[in-house]
Amino acid sequence: MNDHTHKHCNDDSDVIDTSRRKFLTSATSVIGGIGMAYAAFPFLASWQPSTRALAGGAPVEADISKLRLGEQVIYEWRGRPVFIVHRTPQMLAELDKLNDRLRDPASYESEQPAYAKNIHRSIKPEYLVITGVCTHLGCTPLLKPEIGSVTSTWPGGYFCPCHGSGYDMAGRVFKDVPAPLNLAVPPYKFVKDKLILIGVDEQKGT
């Protein structure tokens, strides 16, 4: 930032009455706050619960009862986005075909609980629960499930537009991209058929 942006004027004409300044500041804050509330609503609606509620790293309940085939919902746990995808049969079928294109297809080097160390990297094959943090530089990858939507050979998965890393629909990283590891799978468990508890281990229950 240039120095001239911090220049202070000493002319009497530039002196603003203190009480008027406070009023203008308050009014601007209120108006700006209203605008931010409306602008942030779609974002907050898909990120639950709030960061303040997660300050202690407590487990987070994720209701997936309305999550339709092919859809994703995003929750936040310990300050990180957690993607939950209701995978279609086609998405699952593609996983078997990609081993030759993946850097760590069996997830030997990647982070996931033992119960998620399988080809679909999940407890229930149809539900992917994965941390949405690129293993390259911590960006948030985008869900691109449509075959051919990124490149002509794109099989569907997650694409990080910052540096071009890609992952399949199990969060497994492709070869020849900057990211070194698969997307991490957080600890989680199903407390009901359509209710997931993120942050609690399935086997230990803690």
C-alpha positions in Angstrom: 0.0 0.0 0.0 1.4 3.5 -0.9 2.2 6.0 1.8 -0.1 8.6 0.5 -3.1 6.5 1.4 -2.2 7.1 5.1 -1.7 10.9 4.8 -3.4 12.9 7.5 -4.7 16.5 6.7 -4.5 19.2 9.4 -6.8 21.9 7.7 -9.8 23.0 9.8 -12.1 22.0 6.9 -11.0 18.4 7.2 -11.8 18.1 10.9 -15.0 16.2 11.4 -17.1 16.6 14.6 -16.5 13.6 16.8 -20.1 12.9 17.5 -20.9 13.0 13.8 -18.1 10.7 13.0 -19.4 8.2 15.6 -22.9 8.4 14.0 -21.6 7.9 10.5 -19.5 5.0 11.6 -22.4 3.3 13.4 -24.8 3.9 10.5 -22.3 2.5 8.0 -21.7 -0.6 10.2 -25.4 -1.3 10.5 -26.0 -0.9 6.8 -22.9 -2.9 6.0 -23.9 -5.6 8.5 -27.3 -6.0 6.9 -25.7 -6.4 3.5 -23.3 -8.9 4.7 -26.0 -10.9 6.4 -27.9 -11.3 3.1 -24.7 -11.9 1.1 -23.5 -14.6 3.5 -26.8 -16.5 3.9 -26.3 -19.0 1.1 -22.7 -19.7 2.3 -23.8 -20.1 5.9 -26.7 -22.3 4.9 -24.2 -24.9 3.6 -21.6 -24.6 6.3 -22.9 -25.8 9.7 -22.4 -25.2 12.5 -20.7 -21.8 13.0 -16.9 -21.5 13.6 -17.6 -20.2 17.1 -19.4 -23.4 18.0 -16.5 -25.4 16.7 -13.8 -23.5 18.6 -13.1 -26.4 20.9 -13.0 -29.0 18.2 -16.2 -30.7 19.4 -17.9 -33.4 17.2 -20.3 -32.1 14.6 -23.6 -33.7 13.6 -24.3 -33.9 9.9 -27.8 -34.6 8.8 -27.8 -36.3 5.4 -31.5 -37.2 5.3 -32.1 -34.7 2.5 -28.9 -35.4 0.5 -29.9 -36.7 -2.8 -27.9 -38.9 -5.2 -25.0 -36.9 -6.7 -25.3 -34.1 -4.2 -22.7 -32.7 -1.7 -23.2 -30.9 1.6 -20.3 -29.1 3.4 -19.9 -29.0 7.2 -17.1 -27.5 9.2 -15.1 -29.4 11.8 -12.0 -28.0 13.6 -12.0 -25.0 11.2 -11.8 -27.2 8.1 -14.5 -28.0 5.5 -15.7 -31.6 5.5 -17.4 -32.7 2.2 -20.1 -35.3 2.3 -21.2 -36.7 -1.0 -24.1 -39.1 -1.8 -22.3 -41.0 -4.5 -24.2 -42.5 -7.4 -23.7 -46.1 -8.6 -21.8 -44.7 -11.6 -19.4 -42.8 -9.4 -18.7 -45.9 -7.4 -18.3 -48.0 -10.6 -15.6 -45.6 -11.9 -13.4 -46.1 -8.9 -12.3 -49.6 -10.0 -11.1 -48.3 -13.3 -8.7 -45.6 -12.1 -5.8 -47.4 -10.3 -3.3 -46.8 -13.1 -4.0 -43.0 -13.0 -3.7 -42.6 -9.2 -0.6 -41.9 -7.1 -1.8 -43.8 -4.0 -4.7 -46.0 -5.1 -4.7 -48.1 -2.0 -4.2 -45.1 0.4 -1.0 -46.5 1.9 0.5 -43.1 2.4 -2.6 -41.1 3.0 -4.6 -40.2 6.1 -7.8 -42.0 6.9 -9.2 -44.2 9.7 -8.6 -48.0 9.3 -12.3 -48.5 8.6 -12.1 -46.1 5.7 -9.0 -47.7 4.1 -10.8 -49.3 1.2 -11.4 -48.5 -2.4 -14.3 -46.2 -1.6 -12.6 -44.8 1.5 -15.8 -44.7 3.6 -17.9 -46.7 6.0 -20.8 -46.9 3.6 -19.8 -47.0 -0.1 -22.5 -44.6 -1.1 -21.4 -41.8 1.3 -18.1 -40.1 1.0 -16.9 -38.1 4.0 -13.7 -36.3 3.3 -11.7 -33.3 4.4 -11.9 -30.6 1.7 -8.3 -29.4 2.0 -6.0 -29.9 -0.9 -2.8 -31.8 0.2 -0.7 -29.5 -1.9 -1.0 -26.0 -0.3 -4.3 -26.2 1.6 -6.7 -24.8 -0.9 -10.3 -26.0 -1.2 -10.9 -28.2 -4.2 -14.1 -28.0 -6.2 -16.5 -30.9 -6.8 -16.5 -31.7 -10.5 -18.4 -35.0 -10.7 -19.3 -34.8 -14.4 -17.1 -37.0 -16.7 -15.2 -34.7 -19.1 -16.0 -31.5 -17.2 -12.4 -30.5 -16.5 -10.5 -32.2 -19.4 -11.6 -34.7 -22.0 -10.3 -37.5 -19.9 -11.6 -36.3 -16.6 -13.4 -39.2 -14.8 -15.2 -37.0 -12.2 -13.9 -36.0 -8.8 -12.4 -33.0 -7.1 -10.3 -30.4 -8.9 -8.2 -27.7 -7.2 -8.1 -24.7 -9.6 -5.3 -23.0 -7.7 -2.5 -25.3 -9.0 -4.3 -28.0 -10.9 -4.4 -30.9 -8.5 -7.1 -33.5 -9.0 -8.7 -36.3 -7.0 -11.2 -39.0 -7.9 -14.6 -39.5 -6.2 -12.9 -41.2 -3.3 -10.5 -38.3 -2.8 -7.6 -40.2 -4.2 -5.0 -38.0 -5.9 -4.1 -38.4 -9.6 -0.5 -38.8 -10.8 1.5 -35.9 -12.2 -0.2 -33.2 -10.1 1.3 -31.0 -7.4 -0.6 -32.6 -4.5 1.3 -35.5 -2.9 -1.4 -37.3 -1.0 -5.1 -38.3 -1.1 -7.6 -36.0 0.6 -7.8 -36.9 4.3 -10.8 -38.8 5.8 -11.7 -37.5 9.2 -12.9 -39.7 12.0 -16.7 -40.2 11.9 -19.5 -42.6 12.6 -23.1 -43.2 11.7 -25.3 -42.6 14.8 -28.4 -43.2 12.7 -28.9 -44.3 9.1 -28.9 -40.6 7.9 -27.0 -38.9 10.7 -23.2 -38.7 10.8 -21.1 -37.6 13.7 -17.9 -36.0 12.5 -15.0 -36.2 14.9 -16.0 -39.4 16.6 -14.2 -42.6 15.6 -16.5 -45.4 14.3 -14.8 -48.2 16.2 -13.6 -46.5 19.4 -16.7 -44.4 19.8 -14.7 -41.5 21.1 
